[in-house]
Amino acid sequence: MTAKHRYWSQALLRSISRYPKGKLFISDELRVLAMRHELKLPPHSSAWGGLLSLARKEGLIQKTGRYVRSAVPTSHGHLVAEWRRI
């Protein structure tokens, strides 16, 4: 993992940890957070899944079992998992 990627993931993990417990969200929201923090988007779209997986492993979030259509144009309306801050 490069230093830039480590900084990117750590900054977004901090943002997730500040979510109130019980907050529901999808990965689209993390993209907005990254842009607000002026973080460059990752070079590959799979990095978002890796970030969510890491947040889950750290006990910050869990899947709700529901799926929502992504509003990100490059996602072409694919279903994405909904997550809950725990």
PyMOL Python script that loads the backbone (N, CA, C, O; Angstrom):
from pymol import cmd

cmd.read_pdbstr("""\
ATOM      1  N   MET A   1       0.849  -1.177   0.000  1.00  0.00           N
ATOM      2  CA  MET A   1       0.000   0.000   0.000  1.00  0.00           C
ATOM      3  C   MET A   1       0.893   1.238   0.000  1.00  0.00           C
ATOM      4  O   MET A   1       1.809   1.350   0.815  1.00  0.00           O
ATOM      5  N   THR A   2       0.626   2.147  -0.900  1.00  0.00           N
ATOM      6  CA  THR A   2       1.442   3.361  -0.985  1.00  0.00           C
ATOM      7  C   THR A   2       1.061   4.322   0.133  1.00  0.00           C
ATOM      8  O   THR A   2       0.003   4.198   0.750  1.00  0.00           O
ATOM      9  N   ALA A   3       1.945   5.281   0.380  1.00  0.00           N
ATOM     10  CA  ALA A   3       1.684   6.283   1.417  1.00  0.00           C
ATOM     11  C   ALA A   3       0.427   7.079   1.089  1.00  0.00           C
ATOM     12  O   ALA A   3      -0.351   7.403   1.987  1.00  0.00           O
ATOM     13  N   LYS A   4       0.217   7.402  -0.197  1.00  0.00           N
ATOM     14  CA  LYS A   4      -0.976   8.155  -0.593  1.00  0.00           C
ATOM     15  C   LYS A   4      -2.239   7.350  -0.310  1.00  0.00           C
ATOM     16  O   LYS A   4      -3.222   7.887   0.200  1.00  0.00           O
ATOM     17  N   HIS A   5      -2.210   6.058  -0.643  1.00  0.00           N
ATOM     18  CA  HIS A   5      -3.379   5.220  -0.409  1.00  0.00           C
ATOM     19  C   HIS A   5      -3.623   5.043   1.082  1.00  0.00           C
ATOM     20  O   HIS A   5      -4.771   5.035   1.525  1.00  0.00           O
ATOM     21  N   ARG A   6      -2.555   4.900   1.859  1.00  0.00           N
ATOM     22  CA  ARG A   6      -2.684   4.759   3.305  1.00  0.00           C
ATOM     23  C   ARG A   6      -3.327   6.015   3.891  1.00  0.00           C
ATOM     24  O   ARG A   6      -4.210   5.919   4.743  1.00  0.00           O
ATOM     25  N   TYR A   7      -2.888   7.194   3.438  1.00  0.00           N
ATOM     26  CA  TYR A   7      -3.458   8.453   3.924  1.00  0.00           C
ATOM     27  C   TYR A   7      -4.930   8.539   3.551  1.00  0.00           C
ATOM     28  O   TYR A   7      -5.759   8.919   4.379  1.00  0.00           O
ATOM     29  N   TRP A   8      -5.262   8.189   2.312  1.00  0.00           N
ATOM     30  CA  TRP A   8      -6.631   8.222   1.821  1.00  0.00           C
ATOM     31  C   TRP A   8      -7.524   7.334   2.678  1.00  0.00           C
ATOM     32  O   TRP A   8      -8.575   7.771   3.148  1.00  0.00           O
ATOM     33  N   SER A   9      -7.107   6.094   2.879  1.00  0.00           N
ATOM     34  CA  SER A   9      -7.946   5.163   3.633  1.00  0.00           C
ATOM     35  C   SER A   9      -8.056   5.567   5.097  1.00  0.00           C
ATOM     36  O   SER A   9      -9.131   5.452   5.685  1.00  0.00           O
ATOM     37  N   GLN A  10      -6.970   6.035   5.696  1.00  0.00           N
ATOM     38  CA  GLN A  10      -7.022   6.454   7.100  1.00  0.00           C
ATOM     39  C   GLN A  10      -7.918   7.678   7.285  1.00  0.00           C
ATOM     40  O   GLN A  10      -8.660   7.759   8.264  1.00  0.00           O
ATOM     41  N   ALA A  11      -7.854   8.625   6.353  1.00  0.00           N
ATOM     42  CA  ALA A  11      -8.711   9.820   6.440  1.00  0.00           C
ATOM     43  C   ALA A  11     -10.185   9.428   6.370  1.00  0.00           C
ATOM     44  O   ALA A  11     -11.002   9.958   7.123  1.00  0.00           O
ATOM     45  N   LEU A  12     -10.530   8.510   5.476  1.00  0.00           N
ATOM     46  CA  LEU A  12     -11.929   8.093   5.360  1.00  0.00           C
ATOM     47  C   LEU A  12     -12.363   7.204   6.521  1.00  0.00           C
ATOM     48  O   LEU A  12     -13.521   7.256   6.935  1.00  0.00           O
ATOM     49  N   LEU A  13     -11.462   6.397   7.047  1.00  0.00           N
ATOM     50  CA  LEU A  13     -11.801   5.607   8.237  1.00  0.00           C
ATOM     51  C   LEU A  13     -12.098   6.528   9.420  1.00  0.00           C
ATOM     52  O   LEU A  13     -13.016   6.260  10.196  1.00  0.00           O
ATOM     53  N   ARG A  14     -11.332   7.612   9.565  1.00  0.00           N
ATOM     54  CA  ARG A  14     -11.605   8.590  10.632  1.00  0.00           C
ATOM     55  C   ARG A  14     -12.990   9.195  10.445  1.00  0.00           C
ATOM     56  O   ARG A  14     -13.733   9.373  11.410  1.00  0.00           O
ATOM     57  N   SER A  15     -13.331   9.510   9.199  1.00  0.00           N
ATOM     58  CA  SER A  15     -14.657  10.079   8.924  1.00  0.00           C
ATOM     59  C   SER A  15     -15.757   9.090   9.301  1.00  0.00           C
ATOM     60  O   SER A  15     -16.750   9.472   9.920  1.00  0.00           O
ATOM     61  N   ILE A  16     -15.586   7.830   8.934  1.00  0.00           N
ATOM     62  CA  ILE A  16     -16.579   6.810   9.276  1.00  0.00           C
ATOM     63  C   ILE A  16     -16.691   6.684  10.796  1.00  0.00           C
ATOM     64  O   ILE A  16     -17.796   6.562  11.324  1.00  0.00           O
ATOM     65  N   SER A  17     -15.568   6.713  11.498  1.00  0.00           N
ATOM     66  CA  SER A  17     -15.599   6.554  12.960  1.00  0.00           C
ATOM     67  C   SER A  17     -16.335   7.701  13.639  1.00  0.00           C
ATOM     68  O   SER A  17     -16.795   7.556  14.772  1.00  0.00           O
ATOM     69  N   ARG A  18     -16.450   8.832  12.964  1.00  0.00           N
ATOM     70  CA  ARG A  18     -17.170   9.995  13.520  1.00  0.00           C
ATOM     71  C   ARG A  18     -18.666   9.950  13.240  1.00  0.00           C
ATOM     72  O   ARG A  18     -19.424  10.743  13.799  1.00  0.00           O
ATOM     73  N   TYR A  19     -19.096   9.033  12.385  1.00  0.00           N
ATOM     74  CA  TYR A  19     -20.524   8.892  12.136  1.00  0.00           C
ATOM     75  C   TYR A  19     -21.215   8.523  13.444  1.00  0.00           C
ATOM     76  O   TYR A  19     -20.653   7.785  14.253  1.00  0.00           O
ATOM     77  N   PRO A  20     -22.421   9.026  13.657  1.00  0.00           N
ATOM     78  CA  PRO A  20     -23.152   8.584  14.856  1.00  0.00           C
ATOM     79  C   PRO A  20     -23.525   7.112  14.743  1.00  0.00           C
ATOM     80  O   PRO A  20     -23.816   6.618  13.654  1.00  0.00           O
ATOM     81  N   LYS A  21     -23.515   6.422  15.868  1.00  0.00           N
ATOM     82  CA  LYS A  21     -23.887   5.004  15.853  1.00  0.00           C
ATOM     83  C   LYS A  21     -25.302   4.859  15.311  1.00  0.00           C
ATOM     84  O   LYS A  21     -26.202   5.620  15.666  1.00  0.00           O
ATOM     85  N   GLY A  22     -25.479   3.869  14.444  1.00  0.00           N
ATOM     86  CA  GLY A  22     -26.772   3.615  13.835  1.00  0.00           C
ATOM     87  C   GLY A  22     -26.954   4.285  12.483  1.00  0.00           C
ATOM     88  O   GLY A  22     -27.915   3.985  11.773  1.00  0.00           O
ATOM     89  N   LYS A  23     -26.043   5.196  12.108  1.00  0.00           N
ATOM     90  CA  LYS A  23     -26.164   5.888  10.819  1.00  0.00           C
ATOM     91  C   LYS A  23     -26.088   4.878   9.681  1.00  0.00           C
ATOM     92  O   LYS A  23     -25.218   4.007   9.663  1.00  0.00           O
ATOM     93  N   LEU A  24     -27.017   5.009   8.726  1.00  0.00           N
ATOM     94  CA  LEU A  24     -27.026   4.165   7.529  1.00  0.00           C
ATOM     95  C   LEU A  24     -26.384   4.940   6.389  1.00  0.00           C
ATOM     96  O   LEU A  24     -26.600   6.144   6.255  1.00  0.00           O
ATOM     97  N   PHE A  25     -25.595   4.251   5.565  1.00  0.00           N
ATOM     98  CA  PHE A  25     -24.942   4.911   4.432  1.00  0.00           C
ATOM     99  C   PHE A  25     -24.562   3.884   3.382  1.00  0.00           C
ATOM    100  O   PHE A  25     -24.554   2.679   3.631  1.00  0.00           O
ATOM    101  N   ILE A  26     -24.243   4.401   2.188  1.00  0.00           N
ATOM    102  CA  ILE A  26     -23.718   3.563   1.112  1.00  0.00           C
ATOM    103  C   ILE A  26     -22.390   4.170   0.661  1.00  0.00           C
ATOM    104  O   ILE A  26     -22.035   5.276   1.068  1.00  0.00           O
ATOM    105  N   SER A  27     -21.674   3.451  -0.167  1.00  0.00           N
ATOM    106  CA  SER A  27     -20.346   3.891  -0.595  1.00  0.00           C
ATOM    107  C   SER A  27     -20.366   5.234  -1.320  1.00  0.00           C
ATOM    108  O   SER A  27     -19.366   5.952  -1.307  1.00  0.00           O
ATOM    109  N   ASP A  28     -21.485   5.587  -1.950  1.00  0.00           N
ATOM    110  CA  ASP A  28     -21.570   6.890  -2.624  1.00  0.00           C
ATOM    111  C   ASP A  28     -21.239   8.028  -1.667  1.00  0.00           C
ATOM    112  O   ASP A  28     -20.601   9.007  -2.053  1.00  0.00           O
ATOM    113  N   GLU A  29     -21.675   7.895  -0.420  1.00  0.00           N
ATOM    114  CA  GLU A  29     -21.435   8.942   0.579  1.00  0.00           C
ATOM    115  C   GLU A  29     -19.942   9.111   0.854  1.00  0.00           C
ATOM    116  O   GLU A  29     -19.474  10.222   1.103  1.00  0.00           O
ATOM    117  N   LEU A  30     -19.205   8.019   0.808  1.00  0.00           N
ATOM    118  CA  LEU A  30     -17.765   8.103   1.037  1.00  0.00           C
ATOM    119  C   LEU A  30     -17.066   8.854  -0.095  1.00  0.00           C
ATOM    120  O   LEU A  30     -16.084   9.560   0.134  1.00  0.00           O
ATOM    121  N   ARG A  31     -17.570   8.700  -1.298  1.00  0.00           N
ATOM    122  CA  ARG A  31     -17.017   9.448  -2.438  1.00  0.00           C
ATOM    123  C   ARG A  31     -17.188  10.947  -2.213  1.00  0.00           C
ATOM    124  O   ARG A  31     -16.283  11.733  -2.492  1.00  0.00           O
ATOM    125  N   VAL A  32     -18.352  11.334  -1.709  1.00  0.00           N
ATOM    126  CA  VAL A  32     -18.612  12.748  -1.420  1.00  0.00           C
ATOM    127  C   VAL A  32     -17.664  13.233  -0.325  1.00  0.00           C
ATOM    128  O   VAL A  32     -17.106  14.326  -0.422  1.00  0.00           O
ATOM    129  N   LEU A  33     -17.483  12.421   0.714  1.00  0.00           N
ATOM    130  CA  LEU A  33     -16.549  12.789   1.789  1.00  0.00           C
ATOM    131  C   LEU A  33     -15.138  12.969   1.252  1.00  0.00           C
ATOM    132  O   LEU A  33     -14.451  13.921   1.623  1.00  0.00           O
ATOM    133  N   ALA A  34     -14.702  12.074   0.390  1.00  0.00           N
ATOM    134  CA  ALA A  34     -13.353  12.167  -0.175  1.00  0.00           C
ATOM    135  C   ALA A  34     -13.188  13.478  -0.933  1.00  0.00           C
ATOM    136  O   ALA A  34     -12.156  14.140  -0.822  1.00  0.00           O
ATOM    137  N   MET A  35     -14.202  13.852  -1.702  1.00  0.00           N
ATOM    138  CA  MET A  35     -14.115  15.100  -2.461  1.00  0.00           C
ATOM    139  C   MET A  35     -14.124  16.315  -1.525  1.00  0.00           C
ATOM    140  O   MET A  35     -13.413  17.291  -1.763  1.00  0.00           O
ATOM    141  N   ARG A  36     -14.936  16.248  -0.457  1.00  0.00           N
ATOM    142  CA  ARG A  36     -14.971  17.349   0.524  1.00  0.00           C
ATOM    143  C   ARG A  36     -13.614  17.552   1.182  1.00  0.00           C
ATOM    144  O   ARG A  36     -13.204  18.683   1.444  1.00  0.00           O
ATOM    145  N   HIS A  37     -12.927  16.458   1.443  1.00  0.00           N
ATOM    146  CA  HIS A  37     -11.606  16.514   2.078  1.00  0.00           C
ATOM    147  C   HIS A  37     -10.496  16.717   1.045  1.00  0.00           C
ATOM    148  O   HIS A  37      -9.309  16.686   1.370  1.00  0.00           O
ATOM    149  N   GLU A  38     -10.913  16.925  -0.204  1.00  0.00           N
ATOM    150  CA  GLU A  38      -9.982  17.133  -1.314  1.00  0.00           C
ATOM    151  C   GLU A  38      -8.981  15.990  -1.454  1.00  0.00           C
ATOM    152  O   GLU A  38      -7.812  16.199  -1.781  1.00  0.00           O
ATOM    153  N   LEU A  39      -9.468  14.776  -1.197  1.00  0.00           N
ATOM    154  CA  LEU A  39      -8.653  13.583  -1.400  1.00  0.00           C
ATOM    155  C   LEU A  39      -8.833  13.135  -2.838  1.00  0.00           C
ATOM    156  O   LEU A  39      -9.944  13.150  -3.367  1.00  0.00           O
ATOM    157  N   LYS A  40      -7.758  12.744  -3.459  1.00  0.00           N
ATOM    158  CA  LYS A  40      -7.872  12.189  -4.812  1.00  0.00           C
ATOM    159  C   LYS A  40      -8.617  10.873  -4.728  1.00  0.00           C
ATOM    160  O   LYS A  40      -8.440  10.101  -3.785  1.00  0.00           O
ATOM    161  N   LEU A  41      -9.453  10.624  -5.727  1.00  0.00           N
ATOM    162  CA  LEU A  41     -10.145   9.346  -5.759  1.00  0.00           C
ATOM    163  C   LEU A  41      -9.126   8.246  -6.030  1.00  0.00           C
ATOM    164  O   LEU A  41      -8.123   8.484  -6.703  1.00  0.00           O
ATOM    165  N   PRO A  42      -9.370   7.053  -5.517  1.00  0.00           N
ATOM    166  CA  PRO A  42      -8.392   5.971  -5.707  1.00  0.00           C
ATOM    167  C   PRO A  42      -8.235   5.626  -7.181  1.00  0.00           C
ATOM    168  O   PRO A  42      -9.148   5.854  -7.974  1.00  0.00           O
ATOM    169  N   PRO A  43      -7.081   5.077  -7.549  1.00  0.00           N
ATOM    170  CA  PRO A  43      -6.835   4.750  -8.949  1.00  0.00           C
ATOM    171  C   PRO A  43      -7.729   3.633  -9.480  1.00  0.00           C
ATOM    172  O   PRO A  43      -7.911   3.508 -10.691  1.00  0.00           O
ATOM    173  N   HIS A  44      -8.283   2.829  -8.593  1.00  0.00           N
ATOM    174  CA  HIS A  44      -9.146   1.734  -9.030  1.00  0.00           C
ATOM    175  C   HIS A  44     -10.404   1.713  -8.170  1.00  0.00           C
ATOM    176  O   HIS A  44     -10.341   1.921  -6.958  1.00  0.00           O
ATOM    177  N   SER A  45     -11.532   1.465  -8.798  1.00  0.00           N
ATOM    178  CA  SER A  45     -12.814   1.503  -8.080  1.00  0.00           C
ATOM    179  C   SER A  45     -12.937   0.430  -6.999  1.00  0.00           C
ATOM    180  O   SER A  45     -13.763   0.565  -6.097  1.00  0.00           O
ATOM    181  N   SER A  46     -12.143  -0.618  -7.070  1.00  0.00           N
ATOM    182  CA  SER A  46     -12.221  -1.659  -6.040  1.00  0.00           C
ATOM    183  C   SER A  46     -11.696  -1.186  -4.687  1.00  0.00           C
ATOM    184  O   SER A  46     -11.922  -1.846  -3.673  1.00  0.00           O
ATOM    185  N   ALA A  47     -11.006  -0.061  -4.662  1.00  0.00           N
ATOM    186  CA  ALA A  47     -10.482   0.466  -3.397  1.00  0.00           C
ATOM    187  C   ALA A  47     -11.610   0.807  -2.422  1.00  0.00           C
ATOM    188  O   ALA A  47     -11.426   0.724  -1.208  1.00  0.00           O
ATOM    189  N   TRP A  48     -12.783   1.192  -2.950  1.00  0.00           N
ATOM    190  CA  TRP A  48     -13.916   1.511  -2.070  1.00  0.00           C
ATOM    191  C   TRP A  48     -14.336   0.271  -1.296  1.00  0.00           C
ATOM    192  O   TRP A  48     -14.604   0.349  -0.097  1.00  0.00           O
ATOM    193  N   GLY A  49     -14.396  -0.861  -1.964  1.00  0.00           N
ATOM    194  CA  GLY A  49     -14.751  -2.109  -1.294  1.00  0.00           C
ATOM    195  C   GLY A  49     -13.726  -2.493  -0.249  1.00  0.00           C
ATOM    196  O   GLY A  49     -14.074  -2.982   0.826  1.00  0.00           O
ATOM    197  N   GLY A  50     -12.454  -2.268  -0.568  1.00  0.00           N
ATOM    198  CA  GLY A  50     -11.396  -2.554   0.397  1.00  0.00           C
ATOM    199  C   GLY A  50     -11.513  -1.684   1.635  1.00  0.00           C
ATOM    200  O   GLY A  50     -11.291  -2.143   2.755  1.00  0.00           O
ATOM    201  N   LEU A  51     -11.863  -0.427   1.424  1.00  0.00           N
ATOM    202  CA  LEU A  51     -12.038   0.488   2.553  1.00  0.00           C
ATOM    203  C   LEU A  51     -13.196   0.034   3.444  1.00  0.00           C
ATOM    204  O   LEU A  51     -13.071   0.015   4.668  1.00  0.00           O
ATOM    205  N   LEU A  52     -14.314  -0.330   2.831  1.00  0.00           N
ATOM    206  CA  LEU A  52     -15.463  -0.789   3.609  1.00  0.00           C
ATOM    207  C   LEU A  52     -15.150  -2.096   4.332  1.00  0.00           C
ATOM    208  O   LEU A  52     -15.575  -2.298   5.470  1.00  0.00           O
ATOM    209  N   SER A  53     -14.415  -2.971   3.677  1.00  0.00           N
ATOM    210  CA  SER A  53     -14.015  -4.231   4.305  1.00  0.00           C
ATOM    211  C   SER A  53     -13.133  -3.967   5.523  1.00  0.00           C
ATOM    212  O   SER A  53     -13.296  -4.605   6.564  1.00  0.00           O
ATOM    213  N   LEU A  54     -12.206  -3.032   5.390  1.00  0.00           N
ATOM    214  CA  LEU A  54     -11.336  -2.676   6.508  1.00  0.00           C
ATOM    215  C   LEU A  54     -12.149  -2.082   7.659  1.00  0.00           C
ATOM    216  O   LEU A  54     -11.922  -2.426   8.819  1.00  0.00           O
ATOM    217  N   ALA A  55     -13.092  -1.197   7.348  1.00  0.00           N
ATOM    218  CA  ALA A  55     -13.936  -0.596   8.389  1.00  0.00           C
ATOM    219  C   ALA A  55     -14.758  -1.670   9.106  1.00  0.00           C
ATOM    220  O   ALA A  55     -14.966  -1.600  10.317  1.00  0.00           O
ATOM    221  N   ARG A  56     -15.222  -2.663   8.343  1.00  0.00           N
ATOM    222  CA  ARG A  56     -15.969  -3.774   8.945  1.00  0.00           C
ATOM    223  C   ARG A  56     -15.072  -4.593   9.865  1.00  0.00           C
ATOM    224  O   ARG A  56     -15.466  -4.938  10.979  1.00  0.00           O
ATOM    225  N   LYS A  57     -13.866  -4.902   9.396  1.00  0.00           N
ATOM    226  CA  LYS A  57     -12.927  -5.690  10.198  1.00  0.00           C
ATOM    227  C   LYS A  57     -12.526  -4.961  11.473  1.00  0.00           C
ATOM    228  O   LYS A  57     -12.240  -5.591  12.491  1.00  0.00           O
ATOM    229  N   GLU A  58     -12.505  -3.630  11.414  1.00  0.00           N
ATOM    230  CA  GLU A  58     -12.156  -2.832  12.599  1.00  0.00           C
ATOM    231  C   GLU A  58     -13.351  -2.629  13.525  1.00  0.00           C
ATOM    232  O   GLU A  58     -13.230  -1.976  14.562  1.00  0.00           O
ATOM    233  N   GLY A  59     -14.504  -3.185  13.155  1.00  0.00           N
ATOM    234  CA  GLY A  59     -15.682  -3.110  14.015  1.00  0.00           C
ATOM    235  C   GLY A  59     -16.420  -1.789  13.955  1.00  0.00           C
ATOM    236  O   GLY A  59     -17.183  -1.458  14.863  1.00  0.00           O
ATOM    237  N   LEU A  60     -16.197  -1.026  12.888  1.00  0.00           N
ATOM    238  CA  LEU A  60     -16.860   0.272  12.766  1.00  0.00           C
ATOM    239  C   LEU A  60     -18.237   0.175  12.118  1.00  0.00           C
ATOM    240  O   LEU A  60     -19.132   0.961  12.429  1.00  0.00           O
ATOM    241  N   ILE A  61     -18.404  -0.796  11.212  1.00  0.00           N
ATOM    242  CA  ILE A  61     -19.637  -0.876  10.430  1.00  0.00           C
ATOM    243  C   ILE A  61     -20.061  -2.329  10.245  1.00  0.00           C
ATOM    244  O   ILE A  61     -19.281  -3.257  10.457  1.00  0.00           O
ATOM    245  N   GLN A  62     -21.317  -2.499   9.844  1.00  0.00           N
ATOM    246  CA  GLN A  62     -21.818  -3.816   9.452  1.00  0.00           C
ATOM    247  C   GLN A  62     -22.827  -3.627   8.343  1.00  0.00           C
ATOM    248  O   GLN A  62     -23.475  -2.585   8.252  1.00  0.00           O
ATOM    249  N   LYS A  63     -22.960  -4.638   7.498  1.00  0.00           N
ATOM    250  CA  LYS A  63     -23.953  -4.604   6.425  1.00  0.00           C
ATOM    251  C   LYS A  63     -25.345  -4.737   7.029  1.00  0.00           C
ATOM    252  O   LYS A  63     -25.547  -5.457   8.007  1.00  0.00           O
ATOM    253  N   THR A  64     -26.303  -4.030   6.428  1.00  0.00           N
ATOM    254  CA  THR A  64     -27.684  -4.132   6.883  1.00  0.00           C
ATOM    255  C   THR A  64     -28.422  -5.267   6.192  1.00  0.00           C
ATOM    256  O   THR A  64     -29.465  -5.714   6.670  1.00  0.00           O
ATOM    257  N   GLY A  65     -27.886  -5.738   5.065  1.00  0.00           N
ATOM    258  CA  GLY A  65     -28.565  -6.759   4.276  1.00  0.00           C
ATOM    259  C   GLY A  65     -29.408  -6.157   3.161  1.00  0.00           C
ATOM    260  O   GLY A  65     -29.983  -6.875   2.344  1.00  0.00           O
ATOM    261  N   ARG A  66     -29.473  -4.824   3.138  1.00  0.00           N
ATOM    262  CA  ARG A  66     -30.225  -4.149   2.073  1.00  0.00           C
ATOM    263  C   ARG A  66     -29.248  -3.628   1.019  1.00  0.00           C
ATOM    264  O   ARG A  66     -28.068  -3.403   1.289  1.00  0.00           O
ATOM    265  N   TYR A  67     -29.781  -3.446  -0.188  1.00  0.00           N
ATOM    266  CA  TYR A  67     -28.989  -2.919  -1.299  1.00  0.00           C
ATOM    267  C   TYR A  67     -29.739  -1.753  -1.931  1.00  0.00           C
ATOM    268  O   TYR A  67     -30.967  -1.758  -2.011  1.00  0.00           O
ATOM    269  N   VAL A  68     -28.977  -0.750  -2.379  1.00  0.00           N
ATOM    270  CA  VAL A  68     -29.523   0.484  -2.936  1.00  0.00           C
ATOM    271  C   VAL A  68     -28.826   0.733  -4.269  1.00  0.00           C
ATOM    272  O   VAL A  68     -27.660   0.376  -4.436  1.00  0.00           O
ATOM    273  N   ARG A  69     -29.520   1.334  -5.200  1.00  0.00           N
ATOM    274  CA  ARG A  69     -28.898   1.677  -6.487  1.00  0.00           C
ATOM    275  C   ARG A  69     -27.943   2.841  -6.294  1.00  0.00           C
ATOM    276  O   ARG A  69     -28.298   3.851  -5.688  1.00  0.00           O
ATOM    277  N   SER A  70     -26.747   2.700  -6.802  1.00  0.00           N
ATOM    278  CA  SER A  70     -25.748   3.762  -6.734  1.00  0.00           C
ATOM    279  C   SER A  70     -26.142   4.900  -7.664  1.00  0.00           C
ATOM    280  O   SER A  70     -26.665   4.677  -8.756  1.00  0.00           O
ATOM    281  N   ALA A  71     -25.881   6.125  -7.212  1.00  0.00           N
ATOM    282  CA  ALA A  71     -26.142   7.308  -8.035  1.00  0.00           C
ATOM    283  C   ALA A  71     -24.887   7.754  -8.785  1.00  0.00           C
ATOM    284  O   ALA A  71     -24.937   8.712  -9.556  1.00  0.00           O
ATOM    285  N   VAL A  72     -23.773   7.073  -8.569  1.00  0.00           N
ATOM    286  CA  VAL A  72     -22.522   7.416  -9.246  1.00  0.00           C
ATOM    287  C   VAL A  72     -22.648   7.000 -10.712  1.00  0.00           C
ATOM    288  O   VAL A  72     -22.878   5.826 -11.001  1.00  0.00           O
ATOM    289  N   PRO A  73     -22.500   7.951 -11.644  1.00  0.00           N
ATOM    290  CA  PRO A  73     -22.715   7.637 -13.066  1.00  0.00           C
ATOM    291  C   PRO A  73     -21.915   6.444 -13.578  1.00  0.00           C
ATOM    292  O   PRO A  73     -22.434   5.646 -14.359  1.00  0.00           O
ATOM    293  N   THR A  74     -20.668   6.309 -13.154  1.00  0.00           N
ATOM    294  CA  THR A  74     -19.844   5.197 -13.654  1.00  0.00           C
ATOM    295  C   THR A  74     -20.279   3.846 -13.087  1.00  0.00           C
ATOM    296  O   THR A  74     -19.829   2.803 -13.561  1.00  0.00           O
ATOM    297  N   SER A  75     -21.143   3.857 -12.083  1.00  0.00           N
ATOM    298  CA  SER A  75     -21.668   2.605 -11.516  1.00  0.00           C
ATOM    299  C   SER A  75     -22.865   2.085 -12.290  1.00  0.00           C
ATOM    300  O   SER A  75     -23.297   0.950 -12.087  1.00  0.00           O
ATOM    301  N   HIS A  76     -23.406   2.917 -13.183  1.00  0.00           N
ATOM    302  CA  HIS A  76     -24.514   2.511 -14.049  1.00  0.00           C
ATOM    303  C   HIS A  76     -25.703   1.951 -13.266  1.00  0.00           C
ATOM    304  O   HIS A  76     -26.371   1.019 -13.713  1.00  0.00           O
ATOM    305  N   GLY A  77     -25.955   2.531 -12.096  1.00  0.00           N
ATOM    306  CA  GLY A  77     -27.116   2.123 -11.312  1.00  0.00           C
ATOM    307  C   GLY A  77     -27.013   0.768 -10.646  1.00  0.00           C
ATOM    308  O   GLY A  77     -28.027   0.207 -10.230  1.00  0.00           O
ATOM    309  N   HIS A  78     -25.816   0.232 -10.538  1.00  0.00           N
ATOM    310  CA  HIS A  78     -25.659  -1.064  -9.871  1.00  0.00           C
ATOM    311  C   HIS A  78     -26.077  -0.971  -8.411  1.00  0.00           C
ATOM    312  O   HIS A  78     -26.040   0.096  -7.797  1.00  0.00           O
ATOM    313  N   LEU A  79     -26.471  -2.104  -7.881  1.00  0.00           N
ATOM    314  CA  LEU A  79     -26.837  -2.162  -6.474  1.00  0.00           C
ATOM    315  C   LEU A  79     -25.574  -2.172  -5.615  1.00  0.00           C
ATOM    316  O   LEU A  79     -24.600  -2.858  -5.928  1.00  0.00           O
ATOM    317  N   VAL A  80     -25.605  -1.406  -4.535  1.00  0.00           N
ATOM    318  CA  VAL A  80     -24.493  -1.376  -3.581  1.00  0.00           C
ATOM    319  C   VAL A  80     -25.048  -1.653  -2.194  1.00  0.00           C
ATOM    320  O   VAL A  80     -26.203  -1.342  -1.904  1.00  0.00           O
ATOM    321  N   ALA A  81     -24.228  -2.233  -1.348  1.00  0.00           N
ATOM    322  CA  ALA A  81     -24.647  -2.592  -0.001  1.00  0.00           C
ATOM    323  C   ALA A  81     -24.885  -1.343   0.842  1.00  0.00           C
ATOM    324  O   ALA A  81     -24.189  -0.335   0.713  1.00  0.00           O
ATOM    325  N   GLU A  82     -25.879  -1.442   1.699  1.00  0.00           N
ATOM    326  CA  GLU A  82     -26.105  -0.410   2.702  1.00  0.00           C
ATOM    327  C   GLU A  82     -25.379  -0.844   3.976  1.00  0.00           C
ATOM    328  O   GLU A  82     -25.384  -2.021   4.334  1.00  0.00           O
ATOM    329  N   TRP A  83     -24.763   0.107   4.643  1.00  0.00           N
ATOM    330  CA  TRP A  83     -23.969  -0.154   5.834  1.00  0.00           C
ATOM    331  C   TRP A  83     -24.528   0.617   7.013  1.00  0.00           C
ATOM    332  O   TRP A  83     -25.177   1.649   6.843  1.00  0.00           O
ATOM    333  N   ARG A  84     -24.270   0.108   8.217  1.00  0.00           N
ATOM    334  CA  ARG A  84     -24.671   0.760   9.462  1.00  0.00           C
ATOM    335  C   ARG A  84     -23.443   0.971  10.338  1.00  0.00           C
ATOM    336  O   ARG A  84     -22.641   0.057  10.528  1.00  0.00           O
ATOM    337  N   ARG A  85     -23.306   2.169  10.863  1.00  0.00           N
ATOM    338  CA  ARG A  85     -22.227   2.449  11.832  1.00  0.00           C
ATOM    339  C   ARG A  85     -22.597   1.773  13.134  1.00  0.00           C
ATOM    340  O   ARG A  85     -23.712   1.955  13.623  1.00  0.00           O
ATOM    341  N   ILE A  86     -21.685   0.991  13.713  1.00  0.00           N
ATOM    342  CA  ILE A  86     -21.953   0.294  14.980  1.00  0.00           C
ATOM    343  C   ILE A  86     -21.040   0.791  16.084  1.00  0.00           C
ATOM    344  O   ILE A  86     -21.126   0.316  17.216  1.00  0.00           O
TER     345      ILE A  86
END
""", "prot")
cmd.dss("prot")
cmd.show_as("cartoon", "prot")
cmd.util.cbc("prot")
cmd.orient("prot")
